[in-house]
Every structure is written in C-alpha cells, then in structure tokens.
Amino acid sequence: MDGIVTIYFEDGFETGDFTGWSGQAGTIVVGSGSAHHGTYFCTSTLKAEFSYGYTYKYLGVGYATMYGRCYVRITGSKPAAWAGLGIHYGDHASTTIGYVIVDCANNKWGYRILNTALTNYWEAASTMTINLNQWYCVEFLVEIGAAGTVTLWIDGTQVLTGTYDDDANGNIQEIGSRPYLSALEAANVVFDGDCFKYSDSPIGTEPSSVMKRRLLMGVGL
C-alpha cells in the first residue's frame, strides 16, 4: 500500500543508556542535560588520530535502500581535519559501507562510500558555516545497486547527491553512529548525537518539542 513507511530502528536514548542497540566500541557514552529532544543523547570526546566512538544496531537482514536521520552537534573545539559523525552504515561483517563527514575548515558536509574496488572516496558540498554548540539535522540515503545512489540532507535541505558503482560488501545490515577523527587534533572535539531513525523512506526533520505537544493535543489542526 502507498504511504506505508517501515521504521527499521529508532532511539533517542531516553532510557539513559544504550538499551536497544547491539553494542558499542571506542569512546562513546550517554550524556544528559542539553539534548535535542528529551533529556539524553550520545556523546564522544575525541582528540587522537583515528579515534572514534561507535554505537550500532545489527539488523540481521540486509537492505538495499536505507535512510538514516539524526541530529548532530559539535562542542569543545571544531576539528581542523575532516571528521565522521552521525549516520554510519555497515555490512554483515561490520565493514563500513558509508558514513557522513564534516569538514569544518571549509564549511562542507559530505560522505564517504566504499565502492566495488574497495576504495573509499568522498564528495562534499559547500553549504553553510558550521557552528559549535548547534544541533544540525543530518539525513543520509544509500541505495545499493549497479549505479548506487547517495544523497545527503542538512536541516531538510539536500546538499549533495551522487552515484557510485555497486558496493562489494552487499546490502546494509548494520546501522549506527560513529564519530571519527581523521587526524590528531590540538584540543578535544566533542560529538553529540540524538533522535536516530532508520527507515525505507524519507524521514525529514523532527518537530520541535512544542510542536510535538501541539500535535498530540490536536492544537492548530
């Protein structure tokens, strides 16, 4: 039937922990006090080259089309080199298929994708000044195929789309969030994430807490 959306997984850490996720690796914890929605969010404080924090959900089956949406925030210090954050996709063996990146020095958002030749490459698009202490809505689509499609939205606006050759690792079976530093940073970089949702269809931005209350009460409908 038209209009049916399948949600594969969603979480905003309102249990105060990683309940519902399959596991964690690297440096990642649940924080509280200034979440995008509710009280809790996940957070990673990183500085060393190649350091990361990873929370993941193993789906058990593979999906050729995956939309992932979350809210991300950088606090502490902006990374001088490009960094991974927000949505991350992997295969059945936890091998990376694709993830979102940010290049604060050049005010760019982008992605990295693993193609058939097992070569990582990335594209980025100039979009906006990337501010500290500001939540951004990140939505990332990967469609596996002979001419795979990758699309990235920031705050509901498409900033980048492209094609790539078929991924060698098959369909997406692992979803998660994996902040990652590509180089040693001079100071700590803190990556926060909240309101994660993964689906077979476009997700879009999350209504504000006030709007959610209005919708629940039927106000303005």
C-alpha positions as CSV (number, residue, x, y, z in Angstrom):
1,M,0.0,0.0,0.0
2,D,1.2,3.5,-0.8
3,G,2.2,5.7,2.2
4,I,3.4,2.9,4.4
5,V,6.8,3.6,5.9
6,T,8.9,0.9,7.6
7,I,11.0,2.1,10.5
8,Y,13.9,-0.3,11.0
9,F,15.1,1.2,14.2
10,E,14.9,4.5,16.2
11,D,16.2,5.7,19.5
12,G,16.8,8.9,21.4
13,F,18.5,7.4,24.5
14,E,15.7,8.3,26.8
15,T,16.3,5.1,28.8
16,G,19.5,6.9,29.9
17,D,21.7,4.1,28.3
18,F,22.1,2.1,25.1
19,T,19.1,-0.1,25.5
20,G,18.0,-1.4,22.2
21,W,21.4,-1.1,20.5
22,S,23.5,-4.2,19.7
23,G,26.8,-2.8,21.1
24,Q,29.4,-0.1,21.4
25,A,33.1,0.4,20.6
26,G,35.6,3.1,21.1
27,T,34.7,6.2,23.2
28,I,31.0,6.8,23.4
29,V,28.6,7.3,26.4
30,V,25.1,8.6,27.1
31,G,25.1,12.2,28.3
32,S,22.3,14.4,29.6
33,G,21.2,17.9,30.1
34,S,21.1,19.6,26.7
35,A,19.7,17.0,24.3
36,H,18.0,18.0,21.1
37,H,14.8,16.2,22.3
38,G,14.1,14.9,25.8
39,T,17.0,14.6,28.3
40,Y,19.6,12.2,26.9
41,F,21.9,11.9,23.9
42,C,25.1,10.0,22.9
43,T,28.4,11.8,23.1
44,S,32.1,11.1,22.2
45,T,35.1,13.1,23.3
46,L,37.9,12.6,20.8
47,K,41.4,14.0,20.2
48,A,43.7,11.3,18.9
49,E,44.2,10.4,15.2
50,F,41.8,7.7,14.1
51,S,39.9,7.8,17.5
52,Y,36.2,7.0,17.3
53,G,33.1,6.2,19.2
54,Y,30.6,3.7,17.8
55,T,27.1,2.6,18.8
56,Y,25.5,0.2,16.4
57,K,22.4,-1.9,15.7
58,Y,22.7,-5.2,13.8
59,L,19.5,-5.7,11.8
60,G,20.0,-9.4,10.9
61,V,19.0,-8.9,7.3
62,G,20.3,-6.8,4.5
63,Y,18.6,-3.7,3.0
64,A,19.4,-2.2,-0.4
65,T,17.8,1.1,0.5
66,M,18.4,2.9,3.8
67,Y,17.5,6.3,5.0
68,G,19.1,7.4,8.3
69,R,18.3,10.6,10.2
70,C,19.8,12.0,13.3
71,Y,20.7,15.3,15.0
72,V,24.4,16.1,15.5
73,R,26.3,18.8,17.4
74,I,30.0,19.6,17.8
75,T,31.1,21.2,21.1
76,G,34.5,21.8,22.6
77,S,36.6,22.5,19.5
78,K,35.9,22.3,15.8
79,P,38.0,19.5,14.1
80,A,40.7,21.0,11.9
81,A,40.7,18.0,9.6
82,W,37.6,16.2,8.2
83,A,35.7,14.0,10.6
84,G,33.0,11.4,10.5
85,L,29.8,11.9,12.5
86,G,26.2,11.0,12.7
87,I,24.9,8.2,10.4
88,H,27.1,5.2,9.7
89,Y,26.2,2.0,7.6
90,G,28.0,-1.3,7.6
91,D,27.6,-4.8,6.2
92,H,27.1,-8.2,8.0
93,A,30.8,-8.2,9.0
94,S,30.8,-4.7,10.3
95,T,32.7,-3.5,7.3
96,T,31.9,0.2,6.5
97,I,29.7,0.9,3.6
98,G,29.2,4.6,4.0
99,Y,29.0,7.4,6.5
100,V,28.6,11.2,6.9
101,I,31.5,13.5,7.2
102,V,32.0,17.2,8.1
103,D,34.8,19.5,7.0
104,C,34.6,22.5,9.3
105,A,37.7,24.2,7.9
106,N,36.0,24.5,4.5
107,N,32.3,24.7,5.7
108,K,31.4,21.5,4.0
109,W,29.3,18.4,4.7
110,G,29.8,15.2,2.8
111,Y,30.1,11.5,2.8
112,R,32.5,8.6,2.3
113,I,31.4,5.5,0.5
114,L,33.1,2.1,-0.2
115,N,32.8,1.2,-3.8
116,T,33.3,-2.1,-5.7
117,A,37.0,-1.6,-5.9
118,L,37.1,-1.3,-2.1
119,T,38.3,2.2,-2.4
120,N,37.0,5.0,-0.1
121,Y,36.2,8.2,-1.8
122,W,34.3,11.3,-0.7
123,E,32.5,14.2,-2.0
124,A,31.4,17.4,-0.2
125,A,29.3,20.4,-0.9
126,S,29.7,23.9,0.4
127,T,26.6,24.6,2.5
128,M,26.9,26.9,5.5
129,T,29.1,28.0,8.4
130,I,29.3,25.0,10.7
131,N,28.8,26.4,14.3
132,L,29.8,24.9,17.6
133,N,27.0,24.1,20.1
134,Q,24.4,24.0,17.3
135,W,22.2,20.9,16.5
136,Y,22.0,20.0,12.8
137,C,19.6,17.5,11.3
138,V,21.5,15.1,9.1
139,E,19.7,12.6,6.8
140,F,21.7,10.1,4.7
141,L,20.4,7.9,1.9
142,V,22.3,5.0,0.4
143,E,20.8,2.9,-2.3
144,I,22.9,-0.2,-3.2
145,G,22.9,-1.0,-6.9
146,A,24.8,-1.2,-10.2
147,A,24.6,2.6,-10.1
148,G,24.2,3.2,-6.5
149,T,22.7,6.5,-5.2
150,V,23.9,8.5,-2.2
151,T,22.1,11.6,-1.0
152,L,22.7,13.9,1.9
153,W,20.3,16.4,3.5
154,I,21.2,19.0,6.2
155,D,18.3,20.6,8.1
156,G,15.9,19.2,5.5
157,T,17.8,20.7,2.5
158,Q,19.5,18.5,0.0
159,V,23.2,19.5,-0.2
160,L,24.7,16.6,-2.1
161,T,23.7,13.6,-4.3
162,G,25.7,11.3,-6.5
163,T,26.2,7.8,-7.9
164,Y,28.8,5.2,-7.3
165,D,29.5,1.7,-8.6
166,D,27.9,-1.3,-6.8
167,D,29.2,-1.9,-3.2
168,A,31.3,-5.0,-2.9
169,N,30.0,-5.8,0.6
170,G,26.4,-6.3,-0.2
171,N,23.4,-4.7,1.5
172,I,23.3,-2.7,4.7
173,Q,22.9,-4.9,7.8
174,E,24.4,-2.7,10.4
175,I,23.3,0.9,11.3
176,G,24.7,3.2,13.8
177,S,26.6,6.4,14.7
178,R,30.4,6.5,14.5
179,P,32.1,9.9,15.2
180,Y,35.7,9.6,13.9
181,L,38.8,11.8,13.7
182,S,41.0,11.5,10.6
183,A,43.9,13.4,12.2
184,L,45.3,14.3,15.6
185,E,43.5,17.4,16.9
186,A,45.0,20.2,19.1
187,A,42.1,20.1,21.5
188,N,39.2,17.8,22.4
189,V,36.4,17.6,19.9
190,V,33.0,16.5,21.3
191,F,30.5,14.9,19.0
192,D,26.9,14.6,20.2
193,G,24.0,12.7,18.6
194,D,20.3,12.4,19.2
195,C,17.0,11.3,17.6
196,F,18.3,8.5,15.5
197,K,15.9,6.9,13.0
198,Y,16.4,4.5,10.1
199,S,13.8,3.7,7.5
200,D,13.0,2.6,4.0
201,S,11.6,6.1,3.2
202,P,12.5,9.8,3.6
203,I,12.3,10.8,7.3
204,G,12.8,14.6,7.5
205,T,13.3,16.9,10.4
206,E,11.9,16.2,13.8
207,P,9.1,18.5,15.1
208,S,10.1,20.7,17.9
209,S,9.1,19.7,21.4
210,V,6.5,22.5,21.4
211,M,5.1,21.4,18.1
212,K,5.0,17.8,19.3
213,R,2.9,18.8,22.2
214,R,0.6,20.8,19.9
215,L,0.2,17.8,17.6
216,L,-0.5,15.4,20.4
217,M,-3.2,17.8,21.8
218,G,-4.6,18.5,18.3
219,V,-3.9,22.2,18.6
220,G,-3.8,24.0,15.3
221,L,-5.1,21.0,13.3
